[in-house]
Amino acid sequence: MINKIVMSMASLRLLSGSIEIIAAIIMIRLNQVEKALLVNTGLALVGPLVLLTTTTIGLVAIAEKLSFGKMIWVIAGVSCIFIGILRK
């Protein structure tokens, strides 16, 4: 039997991938750089949101197995990823 947490994380990733594919099809159908750029900009919100959500689900599931010190390291690592992504 598949773990519910793993299924939730995988489902979010499948949804995210489907959104990416749909966006690519929309860009091709629009056939204009300006409109394709707008679609691409919308995707910039989806990626980090899915990353944060799947990471949160996973961390909540293993929180009881991690020591406080390890949890701080994980939170620091995820924070560094978001600072790198969002900082320009």
N, CA, C and O atoms as a GROMACS GRO file, in nm:
protein
  352
    1MET      N    1   0.085  -0.118   0.000
    1MET     CA    2   0.000   0.000   0.000
    1MET      C    3   0.089   0.124   0.000
    1MET      O    4   0.191   0.127   0.069
    2ILE      N    5   0.052   0.225  -0.076
    2ILE     CA    6   0.130   0.348  -0.088
    2ILE      C    7   0.098   0.440   0.030
    2ILE      O    8  -0.017   0.460   0.067
    3ASN      N    9   0.204   0.496   0.086
    3ASN     CA   10   0.192   0.589   0.196
    3ASN      C   11   0.112   0.712   0.151
    3ASN      O   12   0.134   0.765   0.043
    4LYS      N   13   0.017   0.757   0.235
    4LYS     CA   14  -0.068   0.872   0.201
    4LYS      C   15   0.012   1.000   0.184
    4LYS      O   16  -0.019   1.082   0.099
    5ILE      N   17   0.116   1.016   0.267
    5ILE     CA   18   0.199   1.136   0.258
    5ILE      C   19   0.274   1.138   0.125
    5ILE      O   20   0.279   1.240   0.057
    6VAL      N   21   0.332   1.023   0.090
    6VAL     CA   22   0.404   1.013  -0.038
    6VAL      C   23   0.309   1.037  -0.154
    6VAL      O   24   0.344   1.106  -0.250
    7MET      N   25   0.189   0.982  -0.146
    7MET     CA   26   0.089   1.002  -0.251
    7MET      C   27   0.052   1.150  -0.263
    7MET      O   28   0.035   1.200  -0.374
    8SER      N   29   0.038   1.219  -0.151
    8SER     CA   30   0.007   1.362  -0.154
    8SER      C   31   0.118   1.441  -0.220
    8SER      O   32   0.093   1.528  -0.304
    9MET      N   33   0.241   1.411  -0.182
    9MET     CA   34   0.356   1.482  -0.239
    9MET      C   35   0.367   1.455  -0.389
    9MET      O   36   0.389   1.547  -0.468
   10ALA      N   37   0.352   1.330  -0.428
   10ALA     CA   38   0.360   1.294  -0.570
   10ALA      C   39   0.246   1.356  -0.650
   10ALA      O   40   0.266   1.399  -0.764
   11SER      N   41   0.128   1.361  -0.592
   11SER     CA   42   0.013   1.420  -0.661
   11SER      C   43   0.035   1.569  -0.687
   11SER      O   44   0.002   1.620  -0.794
   12LEU      N   45   0.091   1.638  -0.589
   12LEU     CA   46   0.122   1.780  -0.609
   12LEU      C   47   0.224   1.799  -0.721
   12LEU      O   48   0.212   1.892  -0.801
   13ARG      N   49   0.324   1.712  -0.726
   13ARG     CA   50   0.424   1.721  -0.832
   13ARG      C   51   0.364   1.690  -0.968
   13ARG      O   52   0.400   1.753  -1.068
   14LEU      N   53   0.273   1.593  -0.975
   14LEU     CA   54   0.205   1.563  -1.101
   14LEU      C   55   0.119   1.682  -1.145
   14LEU      O   56   0.115   1.716  -1.264
   15LEU      N   57   0.050   1.743  -1.050
   15LEU     CA   58  -0.030   1.861  -1.080
   15LEU      C   59   0.059   1.974  -1.133
   15LEU      O   60   0.025   2.039  -1.232
   16SER      N   61   0.171   1.995  -1.067
   16SER     CA   62   0.264   2.099  -1.109
   16SER      C   63   0.317   2.073  -1.250
   16SER      O   64   0.324   2.164  -1.333
   17GLY      N   65   0.353   1.948  -1.277
   17GLY     CA   66   0.401   1.913  -1.410
   17GLY      C   67   0.294   1.932  -1.516
   17GLY      O   68   0.322   1.977  -1.628
   18SER      N   69   0.171   1.898  -1.481
   18SER     CA   70   0.060   1.916  -1.575
   18SER      C   71   0.038   2.064  -1.605
   18SER      O   72   0.012   2.101  -1.720
   19ILE      N   73   0.049   2.146  -1.504
   19ILE     CA   74   0.035   2.292  -1.524
   19ILE      C   75   0.145   2.342  -1.616
   19ILE      O   76   0.119   2.426  -1.702
   20GLU      N   77   0.267   2.292  -1.600
   20GLU     CA   78   0.379   2.333  -1.686
   20GLU      C   79   0.352   2.294  -1.831
   20GLU      O   80   0.376   2.373  -1.922
   21ILE      N   81   0.304   2.173  -1.852
   21ILE     CA   82   0.276   2.127  -1.988
   21ILE      C   83   0.164   2.208  -2.051
   21ILE      O   84   0.173   2.248  -2.168
   22ILE      N   85   0.058   2.234  -1.975
   22ILE     CA   86  -0.052   2.315  -2.025
   22ILE      C   87  -0.004   2.456  -2.060
   22ILE      O   88  -0.044   2.512  -2.162
   23ALA      N   89   0.082   2.512  -1.976
   23ALA     CA   90   0.136   2.645  -2.003
   23ALA      C   91   0.218   2.645  -2.133
   23ALA      O   92   0.210   2.740  -2.211
   24ALA      N   93   0.296   2.540  -2.156
   24ALA     CA   94   0.374   2.532  -2.279
   24ALA      C   95   0.282   2.526  -2.402
   24ALA      O   96   0.309   2.590  -2.503
   25ILE      N   97   0.175   2.450  -2.391
   25ILE     CA   98   0.079   2.441  -2.502
   25ILE      C   99   0.013   2.577  -2.527
   25ILE      O  100  -0.005   2.618  -2.641
   26ILE      N  101  -0.022   2.646  -2.418
   26ILE     CA  102  -0.082   2.780  -2.431
   26ILE      C  103   0.016   2.875  -2.500
   26ILE      O  104  -0.023   2.952  -2.587
   27MET      N  105   0.143   2.869  -2.460
   27MET     CA  106   0.244   2.956  -2.523
   27MET      C  107   0.252   2.930  -2.673
   27MET      O  108   0.259   3.023  -2.753
   28ILE      N  109   0.252   2.803  -2.711
   28ILE     CA  110   0.260   2.768  -2.853
   28ILE      C  111   0.136   2.819  -2.926
   28ILE      O  112   0.148   2.872  -3.037
   29ARG      N  113   0.021   2.803  -2.867
   29ARG     CA  114  -0.104   2.846  -2.932
   29ARG      C  115  -0.113   2.998  -2.942
   29ARG      O  116  -0.165   3.050  -3.041
   30LEU      N  117  -0.062   3.070  -2.842
   30LEU     CA  118  -0.065   3.216  -2.847
   30LEU      C  119   0.030   3.270  -2.954
   30LEU      O  120   0.000   3.367  -3.023
   31ASN      N  121   0.145   3.206  -2.966
   31ASN     CA  122   0.244   3.238  -3.070
   31ASN      C  123   0.286   3.385  -3.069
   31ASN      O  124   0.312   3.443  -3.174
   32GLN      N  125   0.293   3.444  -2.950
   32GLN     CA  126   0.340   3.582  -2.934
   32GLN      C  127   0.432   3.587  -2.813
   32GLN      O  128   0.398   3.535  -2.706
   33VAL      N  129   0.548   3.649  -2.830
   33VAL     CA  130   0.648   3.653  -2.724
   33VAL      C  131   0.593   3.720  -2.599
   33VAL      O  132   0.614   3.671  -2.488
   34GLU      N  133   0.523   3.831  -2.616
   34GLU     CA  134   0.473   3.906  -2.501
   34GLU      C  135   0.375   3.822  -2.418
   34GLU      O  136   0.383   3.820  -2.295
   35LYS      N  137   0.283   3.755  -2.486
   35LYS     CA  138   0.184   3.673  -2.415
   35LYS      C  139   0.248   3.548  -2.354
   35LYS      O  140   0.212   3.506  -2.245
   36ALA      N  141   0.344   3.491  -2.426
   36ALA     CA  142   0.416   3.375  -2.372
   36ALA      C  143   0.493   3.413  -2.246
   36ALA      O  144   0.503   3.334  -2.152
   37LEU      N  145   0.548   3.533  -2.246
   37LEU     CA  146   0.620   3.581  -2.128
   37LEU      C  147   0.525   3.598  -2.009
   37LEU      O  148   0.563   3.570  -1.896
   38LEU      N  149   0.404   3.644  -2.034
   38LEU     CA  150   0.305   3.656  -1.927
   38LEU      C  151   0.269   3.519  -1.870
   38LEU      O  152   0.258   3.504  -1.748
   39VAL      N  153   0.251   3.420  -1.956
   39VAL     CA  154   0.222   3.285  -1.910
   39VAL      C  155   0.339   3.232  -1.826
   39VAL      O  156   0.319   3.172  -1.721
   40ASN      N  157   0.459   3.256  -1.875
   40ASN     CA  158   0.578   3.211  -1.804
   40ASN      C  159   0.591   3.278  -1.667
   40ASN      O  160   0.633   3.214  -1.570
   41THR      N  161   0.555   3.403  -1.659
   41THR     CA  162   0.560   3.475  -1.532
   41THR      C  163   0.462   3.414  -1.432
   41THR      O  164   0.493   3.404  -1.313
   42GLY      N  165   0.346   3.373  -1.480
   42GLY     CA  166   0.250   3.306  -1.392
   42GLY      C  167   0.306   3.176  -1.336
   42GLY      O  168   0.276   3.139  -1.223
   43LEU      N  169   0.386   3.107  -1.416
   43LEU     CA  170   0.448   2.983  -1.370
   43LEU      C  171   0.551   3.007  -1.259
   43LEU      O  172   0.579   2.917  -1.180
   44ALA      N  173   0.605   3.126  -1.255
   44ALA     CA  174   0.704   3.158  -1.152
   44ALA      C  175   0.643   3.148  -1.012
   44ALA      O  176   0.716   3.130  -0.914
   45LEU      N  177   0.513   3.160  -1.002
   45LEU     CA  178   0.445   3.145  -0.873
   45LEU      C  179   0.420   2.999  -0.839
   45LEU      O  180   0.422   2.961  -0.722
   46VAL      N  181   0.395   2.919  -0.940
   46VAL     CA  182   0.357   2.779  -0.918
   46VAL      C  183   0.474   2.698  -0.862
   46VAL      O  184   0.456   2.623  -0.766
   47GLY      N  185   0.592   2.712  -0.922
   47GLY     CA  186   0.707   2.631  -0.882
   47GLY      C  187   0.742   2.642  -0.733
   47GLY      O  188   0.744   2.541  -0.663
   48PRO      N  189   0.768   2.764  -0.684
   48PRO     CA  190   0.801   2.777  -0.542
   48PRO      C  191   0.687   2.736  -0.449
   48PRO      O  192   0.711   2.683  -0.341
   49LEU      N  193   0.564   2.760  -0.491
   49LEU     CA  194   0.450   2.722  -0.408
   49LEU      C  195   0.442   2.569  -0.394
   49LEU      O  196   0.416   2.518  -0.285
   50VAL      N  197   0.463   2.498  -0.503
   50VAL     CA  198   0.461   2.352  -0.498
   50VAL      C  199   0.579   2.301  -0.415
   50VAL      O  200   0.563   2.208  -0.336
   51LEU      N  201   0.696   2.361  -0.432
   51LEU     CA  202   0.814   2.323  -0.353
   51LEU      C  203   0.785   2.340  -0.204
   51LEU      O  204   0.812   2.250  -0.125
   52LEU      N  205   0.732   2.454  -0.167
   52LEU     CA  206   0.703   2.482  -0.026
   52LEU      C  207   0.598   2.385   0.028
   52LEU      O  208   0.612   2.334   0.139
   53THR      N  209   0.494   2.360  -0.049
   53THR     CA  210   0.387   2.271  -0.003
   53THR      C  211   0.434   2.128   0.014
   53THR      O  212   0.407   2.065   0.116
   54THR      N  213   0.505   2.074  -0.086
   54THR     CA  214   0.553   1.936  -0.076
   54THR      C  215   0.655   1.921   0.036
   54THR      O  216   0.656   1.820   0.106
   55THR      N  217   0.741   2.020   0.052
   55THR     CA  218   0.839   2.016   0.160
   55THR      C  219   0.770   2.020   0.296
   55THR      O  220   0.807   1.946   0.387
   56THR      N  221   0.669   2.104   0.309
   56THR     CA  222   0.595   2.113   0.434
   56THR      C  223   0.526   1.982   0.468
   56THR      O  224   0.531   1.936   0.582
   57ILE      N  225   0.462   1.921   0.369
   57ILE     CA  226   0.396   1.793   0.392
   57ILE      C  227   0.497   1.689   0.440
   57ILE      O  228   0.472   1.617   0.537
   58GLY      N  229   0.611   1.682   0.372
   58GLY     CA  230   0.714   1.586   0.411
   58GLY      C  231   0.770   1.612   0.550
   58GLY      O  232   0.790   1.519   0.627
   59LEU      N  233   0.795   1.739   0.581
   59LEU     CA  234   0.851   1.773   0.712
   59LEU      C  235   0.754   1.744   0.825
   59LEU      O  236   0.793   1.696   0.931
   60VAL      N  237   0.626   1.773   0.802
   60VAL     CA  238   0.526   1.744   0.904
   60VAL      C  239   0.521   1.594   0.929
   60VAL      O  240   0.506   1.549   1.043
   61ALA      N  241   0.534   1.516   0.822
   61ALA     CA  242   0.527   1.370   0.836
   61ALA      C  243   0.646   1.313   0.914
   61ALA      O  244   0.630   1.215   0.987
   62ILE      N  245   0.765   1.374   0.898
   62ILE     CA  246   0.882   1.319   0.967
   62ILE      C  247   0.924   1.400   1.089
   62ILE      O  248   1.027   1.372   1.150
   63ALA      N  249   0.844   1.499   1.127
   63ALA     CA  250   0.880   1.587   1.238
   63ALA      C  251   0.906   1.511   1.367
   63ALA      O  252   0.998   1.545   1.441
   64GLU      N  253   0.829   1.410   1.393
   64GLU     CA  254   0.846   1.336   1.518
   64GLU      C  255   0.972   1.250   1.516
   64GLU      O  256   1.021   1.209   1.621
   65LYS      N  257   1.025   1.221   1.397
   65LYS     CA  258   1.145   1.139   1.385
   65LYS      C  259   1.274   1.221   1.391
   65LYS      O  260   1.381   1.167   1.415
   66LEU      N  261   1.263   1.353   1.368
   66LEU     CA  262   1.381   1.439   1.366
   66LEU      C  263   1.403   1.503   1.502
   66LEU      O  264   1.309   1.538   1.574
   67SER      N  265   1.529   1.518   1.536
   67SER     CA  266   1.562   1.593   1.658
   67SER      C  267   1.541   1.742   1.630
   67SER      O  268   1.531   1.784   1.514
   68PHE      N  269   1.534   1.820   1.735
   68PHE     CA  270   1.513   1.964   1.720
   68PHE      C  271   1.626   2.026   1.639
   68PHE      O  272   1.602   2.110   1.552
   69GLY      N  273   1.750   1.985   1.665
   69GLY     CA  274   1.865   2.039   1.593
   69GLY      C  275   1.859   2.010   1.445
   69GLY      O  276   1.890   2.097   1.363
   70LYS      N  277   1.820   1.888   1.408
   70LYS     CA  278   1.810   1.852   1.267
   70LYS      C  279   1.696   1.929   1.199
   70LYS      O  280   1.708   1.968   1.083
   71MET      N  281   1.588   1.950   1.272
   71MET     CA  282   1.476   2.026   1.216
   71MET      C  283   1.520   2.170   1.186
   71MET      O  284   1.480   2.226   1.084
   72ILE      N  285   1.599   2.228   1.274
   72ILE     CA  286   1.649   2.364   1.250
   72ILE      C  287   1.734   2.367   1.123
   72ILE      O  288   1.723   2.460   1.044
   73TRP      N  289   1.820   2.265   1.104
   73TRP     CA  290   1.903   2.258   0.982
   73TRP      C  291   1.817   2.247   0.857
   73TRP      O  292   1.846   2.310   0.755
   74VAL      N  293   1.712   2.168   0.863
   74VAL     CA  294   1.623   2.152   0.747
   74VAL      C  295   1.554   2.285   0.717
   74VAL      O  296   1.546   2.326   0.601
   75ILE      N  297   1.503   2.350   0.818
   75ILE     CA  298   1.436   2.479   0.800
   75ILE      C  299   1.533   2.583   0.744
   75ILE      O  300   1.498   2.662   0.657
   76ALA      N  301   1.656   2.582   0.794
   76ALA     CA  302   1.758   2.674   0.743
   76ALA      C  303   1.786   2.646   0.596
   76ALA      O  304   1.802   2.739   0.516
   77GLY      N  305   1.794   2.519   0.559
   77GLY     CA  306   1.820   2.483   0.420
   77GLY      C  307   1.708   2.526   0.327
   77GLY      O  308   1.734   2.581   0.219
   78VAL      N  309   1.585   2.502   0.368
   78VAL     CA  310   1.470   2.544   0.287
   78VAL      C  311   1.465   2.696   0.276
   78VAL      O  312   1.432   2.750   0.170
   79SER      N  313   1.498   2.765   0.383
   79SER     CA  314   1.502   2.911   0.381
   79SER      C  315   1.606   2.960   0.282
   79SER      O  316   1.580   3.055   0.207
   80CYS      N  317   1.722   2.897   0.280
   80CYS     CA  318   1.827   2.936   0.184
   80CYS      C  319   1.782   2.915   0.040
   80CYS      O  320   1.812   2.997  -0.047
   81ILE      N  321   1.710   2.808   0.015
   81ILE     CA  322   1.658   2.783  -0.119
   81ILE      C  323   1.563   2.895  -0.160
   81ILE      O  324   1.571   2.947  -0.272
   82PHE      N  325   1.473   2.933  -0.071
   82PHE     CA  326   1.378   3.039  -0.106
   82PHE      C  327   1.444   3.175  -0.119
   82PHE      O  328   1.404   3.255  -0.204
   83ILE      N  329   1.544   3.203  -0.037
   83ILE     CA  330   1.616   3.329  -0.052
   83ILE      C  331   1.685   3.332  -0.188
   83ILE      O  332   1.685   3.434  -0.256
   84GLY      N  333   1.744   3.219  -0.227
   84GLY     CA  334   1.810   3.212  -0.358
   84GLY      C  335   1.714   3.226  -0.474
   84GLY      O  336   1.748   3.286  -0.575
   85ILE      N  337   1.594   3.172  -0.460
   85ILE     CA  338   1.495   3.177  -0.566
   85ILE      C  339   1.434   3.317  -0.577
   85ILE      O  340   1.418   3.370  -0.687
   86LEU      N  341   1.400   3.375  -0.464
   86LEU     CA  342   1.323   3.499  -0.464
   86LEU      C  343   1.409   3.625  -0.470
   86LEU      O  344   1.361   3.731  -0.509
   87ARG      N  345   1.533   3.615  -0.432
   87ARG     CA  346   1.622   3.731  -0.432
   87ARG      C  347   1.670   3.759  -0.573
   87ARG      O  348   1.705   3.666  -0.645
   88LYS      N  349   1.671   3.883  -0.612
   88LYS     CA  350   1.716   3.919  -0.747
   88LYS      C  351   1.843   3.996  -0.745
   88LYS      O  352   1.894   4.034  -0.851
   0.00000   0.00000   0.00000
